[in-house]
Amino acid sequence: MNIAIIPARGGSKRIPRKNIKPFHGKPMIAYSIEAAIASGCFDKVIVSTEDQEIADVAKQYGAEVPFLRPADIADDYATTMDVMAHAIQWCQDAGFNIETVCCLYATAPFVQADDLKAGYQLLANENVQFAFSATSFPFPIQRAIKLDANGAVSMFSPEQEKMRSQDLEEAYHDAGQFYWGKASAFFNKLSIFSPHSKAVLLPRHRVQDIDTSEDWDIAESLFSALKHTNK
């Protein structure tokens, strides 16, 4: 059995109620639910939340909410792995024979069904514990600079200053959309960013963190541009 688990707590501080805040005509969480269902990868799409309003919205868009998350893993200090371990344990106690699990973030309006399928294929066909979404940095990280307390500049990697950009190794980062994994890997809280993982590479124009109001505005503009381009 393959299960999607969408963590969606109600206590977001920087963007209040962001998981169900309207985004281009739909609650934000609706995009993740609809992509999961459209992928055809999952026997169940489950939302893990402590919030009844989020639960009701999730059900409207086709997800299941068979439990409400305990308060001790719904605060600012609970980790995604805590939430996943709890949800997997609940499913196992309910008699579900879980093989693979996908942690799908509720604030991922750019996630696509085909990307979820690609992640599943990686996990199924490669000797890995996780397969997750990632994208490349737009600028060489070897050229990153830092400022001290007085504003003076220095490089994180000064030995790379004289190298040509094209000779620097490309770097990637987590796209913050989805994380496929073996149920045991999630339950045992293995590190995702390790050699036992592989990445589904996404184009940068389909990746945007949504943690602040500025992020939200950028995401809305990007979504509009992509929608116009797809027409």
N, C-alpha and C positions, 0 to 999 in steps of 0.2 A: 504493500500500500504506500502511495506517495501522498504526502500531506503538505499543504502550504499553511504556514503560520504567519499571520500578520500582527505584529505587536502594535498596539495603539492605545496608549494610556491617555487619560483625560487631562493630566496636569501640566501641559506644556506651558512654560513660563514666557519665553521670548515671543512666541506667536500663540496667543491663547486660543485653545480649541482648534489648533491647526489641522488635526487629523480629519475633522469634518467641516472645516471652513470652506466655503464655496470657492472653487477654482475653475474658471471657464465653464460655469454652469452646473458643476457637479461637486459634491463633497470630495475633498482631496482623496480620501481613502477609496473612493469608488474606482479610481483608475487602477489601483493595484488589484482590487478584487476582480474587476473585469478582465484585466490582462491574465490573471491566474486562471480564470474560467475559460477564456478564449484559447489558452495554450493547450488545453486538453491533457495536461500532464498530471493533474491531481484528482485523487479520489475524494478528497475533502479540502475545502478552503476555509480555514478557521481563523477567526480574529480573537486575539487575546487582549482583553481590556477589563478594567475595573469599573468602567463608566457605562451606565445603562443607555445614555443617549447615543454614544458611539456604537454600542451593541445593536440598537434599533436601526441605526443608519446602515450598518454593515449587513444586517439581514435583508434590508430593502434592496441591496445590490447583489444578493445571491450568496453571501458568505454565511457560515454557521458560527454561532457563538454559544457553544454547549456549556460554558462555565464562565464565571466572572473571576478575574485574576485577584488573588489575595493582595491586601493592602501592602504587605511587607515587600512585595516585588513590583509595586506600582508607584514608588516614590522616585526622587531624583537620583538615588544612589543604586537603584536596581540596574543590572547590566542586561544586555540583550541575551547573553548566554543564560542568565538566571531565568529569564522569561521563557526561553526556548526549552530549557530543562524541565521547567514546571509543566509546560504544555505537552511535551513528549510524555512525561510521566502520567499526566492525566489521560492521554490517549491510550497508553499501554494499560492503565488500570481499567479503562473502558472496554478493553478487549481488542483494540486495533492492532493488527500485525504490521507495524511500521517498518519500512525498509529505508526510505529516503525522505528527507524533510527539506523544505525550502523556506527560509526566513525571508519574507518579502516586506520591505518597509512600507508603511502606510503613506508616507510622503514621497512617493516615487511616480509622479504623473507621466514621466517619460519612459517608463518601463514598457517593453513590448513583449507580446506573447512569443515571438520568434526568439528573443533573447533568453527567455525562460526555457524554451525548448533546447537551445544550444547549451545552456548550463546543465540541463538534465542529461544530455548526450555525453558531455564531458565526464560527468560523475559516473554514468553507467558504463562507459567504454574505456575509461582510463583508470589506472591504479592510484586513485586519489581519495581523500576524505572530504574535500570541499571543492566547489566550483562557484566562483563569485564574479560579479560585474566589476570591471575596472576600465580605466581610460588613461591616456597618456597626459603628462604635464605639458602645457603649451610652451614652456620655457625651460631651458636646461637647469635642473636643480643644482648642478655643480657650480653654477654662477650665482647662487643665492647669497644675499648680503644680510648683515645684521647691524643694528645700531646700538651703541652703548648708552648709558644714562645721560651722557652729554650730547648724544646725537652723532658721534663719530662713527664712520663706516668701516666695517671689515668684512671679509668674506668667510663664509662657513668652510669653504674648501679653497684656500688661497693657492694651493698647488695646481689648481685647474685654470687659473686666470689666463694663462697664455695659450691654452688649447683652443683650436677652432671649434665652433659650435657643432659642426658636422662630425667631429671626432669624439664627441662626448656620448657616453652611453645613454640611450633613452630611458626615462624613468616613468613609472606608472603609479596611479593611486586608486584606492577603493572608490567605486562609483556610487556607493551607498544605495543600491537598488535591491539586490537580492543575493542570497547566499544559500546555494544548494549544499547539502551535506548528508553523510550517513547519519542515521538516527543516533548511533552510538557515539559518533564524533561530537555531535551537539550535546548529548547527555553528559559526556565526560569532559565537556568544555575544552576541547582541544583548540589550539591556536589556529585561526583561519589563515593568517598571513605567514605561511610556512611552506617548505618544499612539498608537503603532502597535499597541496592545493594547486588548482589551475584557474586561470582567469578567462572570462568571456570579455573580450575587448570591445568597447563601445566607442563610437565617434564622440568627440568632445562636445559637439553641439546637442547631444542628447543626455548630458550629465549636468546636474545643478543641485548642489546642496540647498536645502530650504530650512535654515535655522534662524534667520532674522527677517525682519520686515523688508530689508533691502534684497535679501535672497528671494523672497516671495515675489517682489516686483520684477526682478530679473527673470525668474521662472515663468511668470505670466507673459512677459514680452517674448521670451524664447519660444514658448508654446504657441503663441500667436504666429510668430514667424514660420515655425515648422508647419503649422496647420495651413498657412497660406501657400507654402512651398509645395506641400503634398497635393494641393488642388491642381 
